[in-house]
Amino acid sequence: MKNNLRVHRAIKNLTQAELAELIQVSRQTINTIEAGKYVPSTVLALKLARVFDVPIEEIFQLEEED
C-alpha cells in the first residue's frame, strides 16, 4: 500500500512525534507507516484522515499487488 503520510504531515508542519501524540501511537509507528513497512488498522487510518481533514484515499492508495 502506497501512502502520502509524510507529505500531509509536512503540509501541517508536524513532526512524527507530534503526529504520534495526536493519534496516540508511538513515533516509531508513524515512521514505519511512512516507510511503507506497516499498514495501519482501519481505526488508525481514520484517525490520520481526521487529523489532516482529508479522505483516507488521499493518504493511502492501493497498488496493483495489494
MDTraj code that builds the backbone (N, CA, C; nanometers):
import mdtraj as md
import numpy as np

residues = "MET LYS ASN ASN LEU ARG VAL HIS ARG ALA ILE LYS ASN LEU THR GLN ALA GLU LEU ALA GLU LEU ILE GLN VAL SER ARG GLN THR ILE ASN THR ILE GLU ALA GLY LYS TYR VAL PRO SER THR VAL LEU ALA LEU LYS LEU ALA ARG VAL PHE ASP VAL PRO ILE GLU GLU ILE PHE GLN LEU GLU GLU GLU ASP".split()
xyz = np.array([
    [0.0850, -0.1175, 0.0000],
    [0.0000, 0.0000, 0.0000],
    [0.0895, 0.1237, 0.0000],
    [0.0605, 0.2124, -0.0902],
    [0.1344, 0.3378, -0.1011],
    [0.0685, 0.4414, -0.0092],
    [0.1502, 0.5339, 0.0436],
    [0.0895, 0.6389, 0.1257],
    [0.1601, 0.7731, 0.1067],
    [0.0862, 0.8789, 0.1358],
    [0.1356, 1.0162, 0.1282],
    [0.1394, 1.0790, 0.2675],
    [0.1580, 0.9971, 0.3667],
    [0.1543, 1.0472, 0.5041],
    [0.2606, 1.1543, 0.5284],
    [0.3806, 1.1313, 0.4798],
    [0.4888, 1.2280, 0.5002],
    [0.4535, 1.3636, 0.4387],
    [0.3928, 1.3626, 0.3218],
    [0.3533, 1.4865, 0.2540],
    [0.2492, 1.5615, 0.3364],
    [0.1463, 1.4899, 0.3804],
    [0.0412, 1.5546, 0.4602],
    [0.0959, 1.6064, 0.5927],
    [0.1881, 1.5316, 0.6512],
    [0.2496, 1.5755, 0.7767],
    [0.3303, 1.7033, 0.7549],
    [0.4016, 1.7109, 0.6435],
    [0.4812, 1.8303, 0.6127],
    [0.3918, 1.9517, 0.5880],
    [0.2797, 1.9296, 0.5199],
    [0.1862, 2.0397, 0.4942],
    [0.1355, 2.0997, 0.6254],
    [0.1086, 2.0136, 0.7228],
    [0.0600, 2.0598, 0.8537],
    [0.1746, 2.0999, 0.9470],
    [0.2993, 2.0844, 0.8971],
    [0.4180, 2.1197, 0.9753],
    [0.4232, 2.0441, 1.1080],
    [0.3975, 1.9136, 1.1011],
    [0.4011, 1.8288, 1.2198],
    [0.5222, 1.7359, 1.2143],
    [0.5847, 1.7148, 1.3283],
    [0.6893, 1.6133, 1.3367],
    [0.6217, 1.4772, 1.3523],
    [0.7001, 1.3727, 1.3335],
    [0.6460, 1.2387, 1.3569],
    [0.5975, 1.2257, 1.5007],
    [0.6737, 1.2803, 1.5932],
    [0.6367, 1.2713, 1.7353],
    [0.5070, 1.3457, 1.7641],
    [0.4896, 1.4631, 1.7056],
    [0.3669, 1.5409, 1.7272],
    [0.2451, 1.4681, 1.6706],
    [0.2604, 1.4126, 1.5511],
    [0.1502, 1.3377, 1.4913],
    [0.1180, 1.2145, 1.5751],
    [0.2203, 1.1462, 1.6185],
    [0.2009, 1.0269, 1.7013],
    [0.1226, 1.0605, 1.8277],
    [0.1563, 1.1715, 1.8894],
    [0.0863, 1.2126, 2.0115],
    [-0.0610, 1.2433, 1.9823],
    [-0.0883, 1.3063, 1.8698],
    [-0.2260, 1.3408, 1.8345],
    [-0.3143, 1.2177, 1.8187],
    [-0.2575, 1.1097, 1.7662],
    [-0.3392, 0.9898, 1.7429],
    [-0.3057, 0.8769, 1.8400],
    [-0.2251, 0.9074, 1.9385],
    [-0.1945, 0.8162, 2.0490],
    [-0.1271, 0.6862, 2.0051],
    [-0.0205, 0.7018, 1.9240],
    [0.0660, 0.5893, 1.8882],
    [0.2102, 0.6350, 1.9108],
    [0.3045, 0.5445, 1.8900],
    [0.4451, 0.5824, 1.9059],
    [0.4965, 0.6514, 1.7792],
    [0.6039, 0.7262, 1.7948],
    [0.6681, 0.7885, 1.6794],
    [0.7161, 0.6815, 1.5822],
    [0.7596, 0.5677, 1.6361],
    [0.8073, 0.4580, 1.5520],
    [0.6953, 0.4049, 1.4617],
    [0.5730, 0.4055, 1.5114],
    [0.4598, 0.3619, 1.4298],
    [0.4433, 0.4542, 1.3097],
    [0.4509, 0.5837, 1.3329],
    [0.4407, 0.6807, 1.2229],
    [0.5541, 0.6572, 1.1238],
    [0.6731, 0.6355, 1.1744],
    [0.7892, 0.6115, 1.0890],
    [0.7705, 0.4878, 1.0013],
    [0.7222, 0.3793, 1.0598],
    [0.7062, 0.2563, 0.9813],
    [0.5919, 0.2672, 0.8800],
    [0.4877, 0.3432, 0.9125],
    [0.3804, 0.3667, 0.8147],
    [0.4362, 0.4469, 0.6974],
    [0.5081, 0.5557, 0.7269],
    [0.5648, 0.6393, 0.6215],
    [0.6606, 0.5600, 0.5327],
    [0.7340, 0.4681, 0.5911],
    [0.8306, 0.3866, 0.5160],
    [0.7628, 0.2751, 0.4364],
    [0.6323, 0.2576, 0.4555],
    [0.5598, 0.1537, 0.3842],
    [0.5813, 0.0148, 0.4405],
    [0.6329, 0.0066, 0.5624],
    [0.6592, -0.1230, 0.6257],
    [0.5444, -0.1709, 0.7127],
    [0.4458, -0.0849, 0.7340],
    [0.3332, -0.1190, 0.8204],
    [0.2063, -0.0602, 0.7607],
    [0.1042, -0.1425, 0.7479],
    [-0.0268, -0.0965, 0.7009],
    [-0.1132, -0.0746, 0.8249],
    [-0.1593, 0.0477, 0.8464],
    [-0.2356, 0.0766, 0.9681],
    [-0.3735, 0.0108, 0.9679],
    [-0.4266, -0.0061, 1.0869],
    [-0.5634, -0.0561, 1.1007],
    [-0.6598, 0.0481, 1.0449],
    [-0.7816, 0.0071, 1.0248],
    [-0.8847, 0.0983, 0.9769],
    [-0.9032, 0.2138, 1.0749],
    [-0.9037, 0.1829, 1.2025],
    [-0.9223, 0.2864, 1.3046],
    [-0.8082, 0.3882, 1.2980],
    [-0.6856, 0.3399, 1.2871],
    [-0.5704, 0.4295, 1.2803],
    [-0.5746, 0.5136, 1.1516],
    [-0.6110, 0.4531, 1.0407],
    [-0.6222, 0.5269, 0.9144],
    [-0.7288, 0.6361, 0.9246],
    [-0.8404, 0.6046, 0.9898],
    [-0.9458, 0.7047, 1.0091],
    [-0.8984, 0.8194, 1.0977],
    [-0.8224, 0.7883, 1.2013],
    [-0.7682, 0.8936, 1.2887],
    [-0.6745, 0.9851, 1.2101],
    [-0.5904, 0.9256, 1.1254],
    [-0.4991, 1.0061, 1.0444],
    [-0.5764, 1.0959, 0.9483],
    [-0.6771, 1.0410, 0.8840],
    [-0.7585, 1.1206, 0.7916],
    [-0.8266, 1.2355, 0.8646],
    [-0.8693, 1.2109, 0.9854],
    [-0.9346, 1.3159, 1.0651],
    [-0.8360, 1.4275, 1.0995],
    [-0.7139, 1.3910, 1.1380],
    [-0.6120, 1.4917, 1.1720],
    [-0.5865, 1.5834, 1.0529],
    [-0.5770, 1.5235, 0.9330],
    [-0.5452, 1.6020, 0.8142],
    [-0.6688, 1.6545, 0.7424],
    [-0.7866, 1.6175, 0.7898],
    [-0.9133, 1.6629, 0.7328],
    [-0.9214, 1.6331, 0.5827],
    [-0.8860, 1.5081, 0.5492],
    [-0.8919, 1.4613, 0.4103],
    [-0.9518, 1.3207, 0.4084],
    [-1.0032, 1.2775, 0.2931],
    [-1.0493, 1.1384, 0.2827],
    [-0.9301, 1.0426, 0.2973],
    [-0.9553, 0.9254, 0.3473],
    [-0.8493, 0.8256, 0.3652],
    [-0.7736, 0.8025, 0.2343],
    [-0.8455, 0.8043, 0.1233],
    [-0.7844, 0.7771, -0.0069],
    [-0.6796, 0.8803, -0.0468],
    [-0.6815, 0.9976, 0.0149],
    [-0.5779, 1.0973, -0.0138],
    [-0.4479, 1.0626, 0.0578],
    [-0.4554, 0.9823, 0.1606],
    [-0.3359, 0.9419, 0.2348],
    [-0.2871, 0.8053, 0.1889],
    [-0.3788, 0.7110, 0.1724],
    [-0.3437, 0.5727, 0.1390],
    [-0.4031, 0.5328, 0.0046],
    [-0.3217, 0.4669, -0.0793],
    [-0.3674, 0.4184, -0.2088],
    [-0.3266, 0.2714, -0.2252],
    [-0.4225, 0.1924, -0.2714],
    [-0.3923, 0.0535, -0.3034],
    [-0.3073, 0.0471, -0.4291],
    [-0.2151, -0.0485, -0.4313],
    [-0.1333, -0.0714, -0.5505],
    [-0.1804, -0.2009, -0.6167],
    [-0.1390, -0.2240, -0.7371],
    [-0.1801, -0.3424, -0.8121],
    [-0.1596, -0.4711, -0.7323],
    [-0.0464, -0.4828, -0.6647],
    [-0.0138, -0.6057, -0.5934],
    [-0.0865, -0.6208, -0.4600],
    [-0.1598, -0.5186, -0.4165],
    [-0.2308, -0.5268, -0.2873],
    [-0.3524, -0.6109, -0.2962],
])
top = md.Topology()
chain = top.add_chain()
for i, resn in enumerate(residues, 1):
    res = top.add_residue(resn, chain, resSeq=i)
    for name in ("N", "CA", "C"):
        top.add_atom(name, md.element.get_by_symbol(name[0]), res)
traj = md.Trajectory(xyz[None], top)
